[in-house]
Amino acid sequence: MTAIFDILLSPFSSLSPWYGIAAVSLVTGVVMLLIFRGTSNQRAIRRAKDRIRAHLLEVRLYRDDVRVLLRAQKDILLNNLAYLGNSLVPLVVMIIPVVLILVQLNAHYGYQPLRPGESAIVAAKFARPGDLDACRLGLEVPPGLRVETPPLRIPAQSEVDWRIGAERPGRYTVRIIVGEGSVEKEVVVGDTHTRVSPERVGSGWWAVLMNPGEKPLPDTSAVRSITVGYQPASLPLLRWNIHWLVAFFVLSIAFGFALKGLFRVEV
């Protein structure tokens, strides 16, 4: 998934993030329509919607008859429940692809890469507090980055922090020395939106699913996770900045409703 999204979004890397999110939202809207059509009872949904419209018309025509109004409102409620029941299965099926898409979009548009001249904290969390004092700790960075502080040990959080500075754009690998061994973490510096991995995690399927940019840390490592303090990114919209998640859901829903007639999907 990470490799696929890197390829799909590479043409938009030098453009406004709106273009990449709009493209993914369009594809997502189409995929969701196809899933909805293939996993739902289209006749039952159409019948429930028709009955809801009929009972709403009944409410308008017989507004002076209390018995008719109450019966119509009851029927509207029952048909709404039927509509929701027929929509439940496709919505459950959609959760899996939507989660995978959201994880990838967050890697591309959720964080801003370090800019030249900026600094960030590299934090390594250990499995046991005693590991902080039991071994030698260090941070090695390649040319293009610089280490600005010595290691700061925080025993209460089982964490060691360094501050690094960015000098020029690129994808870099920093190495954390732990005793006689070491673990690595990617750091991205640039002025454009590109995929970044804010955290490299250890074992655990959920943690790995939510942080797909790098391979999991070895099970034998004393380091449980490594985090780089990237700044959250936002999308400019007129005078405001909005979260990419809002833009994605609004555009996906808009594309879905706009194309439902083309794909003959009853939503």
N, C-alpha and C positions, 0 to 999 in steps of 0.2 A: 504493500500500500504506500509506503513512504517513497519508494522508487517511482511508482506510477504517478503520484502527485507531484514529485519533483519534475518529471517530464511534462505533465499537463500544465503546470503553472509557470514553467520556465519562460514561455513567451511573454508573460505579464510582469516579469521581475523588474523591468525598468519603467513600468507604467504605474499609474495610481492603483492602489490595492482594490479599488472599486471594480476594476475590470476583471481581475482574477476571481473575486468573490461573486460577481455577476455571472461569469461563465460557469463556475461550479454550481451556483444556485439554479441556473437554467437546466443543467444536466440532472441535478438532484430533483427538480420539479418533474421532469419527464420520467425519471426512474420511479419516483414515488407514485405517479399516475399509473404506470404499468403494474407496479406491485399492488396498488389498490384495486385495479381492474381484475387482476388475476387471482386475488385472494378474498374478494368480497362477493356477496350475493347482489349483483347489480339490480335484478328485478325487485328484490325486496326493498332495497334502498330507494328505488324509483317509486315504488308503491307507497312507502312510508312518507316520502316527501309530497307526493300527490295528495295523500289524505290530510297531511298537515295544512297544505294550502287550501283544501276544500273546507276544513273546519275553521280556518281563519276567515274565509269568506262567509261561513255560516255565522260567525260572531258578528261580523259587520252587518249582515242582513237582518239578524234577529236580536239586535241589541236590547230590545224592550222586553224580551221573553227570558225571564231569569232561568227557567228550567232548561231551555235550549242553550243558553250561555254556559251554564254549569256543565251540561253534558258535552258541549263542544270543547270546553277547556280540559275536561277529563280525557277526551279522545285525543286532543293535541298532545297532552302529557304522555299518554300511552304510546302514541306513534313516534314521539321524540325518543322515548326509551327504546322502541324497536329500531329506530334509525341508529342510535348510539350502539346498540347491541350488534347490529350488522357491520358497523364500522370498527368494532373493537379488534377483531382478528387482523385486518390489514394494518392497523396502527401498531399492534404488537410486532408484526413481522417487520415493519419499517424501522423499529428501534435499532436493530443491529447495523444496517448500512448507515443510518444517520449518525450513530455514535462513532463509527469508523471515520466518516467524513468530518465530523466535528473535531476529532482528535488531530487529523491532518491539517485542517484549516487553522486550528489553534497554533500548531507549530509554525505555520507560514505567516499568519497575520496577528497572532496573539501577543507577540513580543517584538520589540525593536532591537536589531543587532547593535552592538556597541559601535559608537562612532569614534573615529580617530580623535584622540584627546580626552575621551571619557574614561572613567574608572568603574570597576564593578567588583563585587565581593565573590570570591570562590569559596564555598563552604563545603567541607567534607564532614559528613556525619558517620560516627563509628558505632559498631554494634555494642561495644562495652566501654564505659568511661575510662577504665584502666588502660585501654589501648592508647590513650592520648599521651601518657607518661612512660609507657613501657617500651617505646620504640622511637627511633629518629624520624622526624617529620620534615619535609621540605617540599618546595614547589619549583619545578623547572618549566620555563616557557621558551618558545622559539623566538627568533627575531621578528619584530612586528608587535610583540607584547612585552611588557615589563612588569616585574614584581615590585610593588611599592611598599609593602610592609612585611615584617617577619610574621611567622605563624602566631595567631592569637588562639590560645587554647581556652575552651569554654567547657569545663568538666560537667557543669550542671545540665548541659544539653548534648553531651558527648560529641562535641563539634570543634573543628579547627577552621579558622577563617584566614584568608589572605586577601589583600586588595591588589588587583592587577590594573594596569593601564593599557589602553589601546593606542597604537602608534600609526598603523596603516591597515587598509582593508585586506581581508583574507579570511580563510578558514584555518584555524590553528588547533593544534593538539597540545594541551598542557599536561604535565606529568606530576602526580602527587607521589612523593617518596614516602613509603611507610616501612620503616625498618630496612630489610634487605630487598623488599619488593616495591612495586609501584602500580598505580592505576592511572588511567588517562581520561581526559574530558575534552570535548570539542568546545572551542570558543569562536564565535563568529563576529567579525568586525566589518562594517559596511554602511553605506548610505541608502541602500535600497531594501525593500521588503524581500526577505528570503527565509528559508527554513532555518530555525534555530532550535536547539535542544536545551531548554533551561535546566533540565535535571537528568542525570544518568542514575538509574536505580539498580538495585540488586534483584534478587529473585522475587517472585510473586506475579501471577499472571495479570492482575488488575493494574499494578504499578507499571509493568512493562507495556500493557495495552495503552495506558494513558501517556506514556513517554516513549514513543516508538523511534525517536531519532537516532538512538545509539544502542548498541548491544548491551544487555544487562551486565552488571559487574560480576566477576567470578564469585561463586559461592564461598570460596576459600579466603576471600579478601576481608580484612578487618573493617574496610570502609563499606558502609551500608548505602550511601548515596552521595552524589556530588552535585551541587547546585551552583549555577552562575546567575548573578543578580541582574538579569536583563530588565529593562523598563517595559511596562505594558504598552502596547501600541493601540491606537485608536484611528477611526476613519473620519476624515474631515467632511462635514456636511453643512454647507453654508457657513454659519457662524458657530456651529456646534461640532463637537467630537463625539462620535457614538461608537459603541462596542461592535466589533465585527459580527458577533453572534446575532445581534438585533438585525443588522443588514442582511445576513444570510437567511434568517427565518422569514423576514418580510419579503425578500426577493423570491425565495423558493415558493412561498405560498402564492405570491402574485403570478409567477410563471405557471404554477400548477393550475390555478383557476383560469388563466388566460388560454391554456392549451387543452383543457379538459374536453372541449367540444371537438377539437381536431382528433384527439385520441379516443373519442366516444366513451368517456368515463363519467359515470354518475357519482358525484362526490357529495 
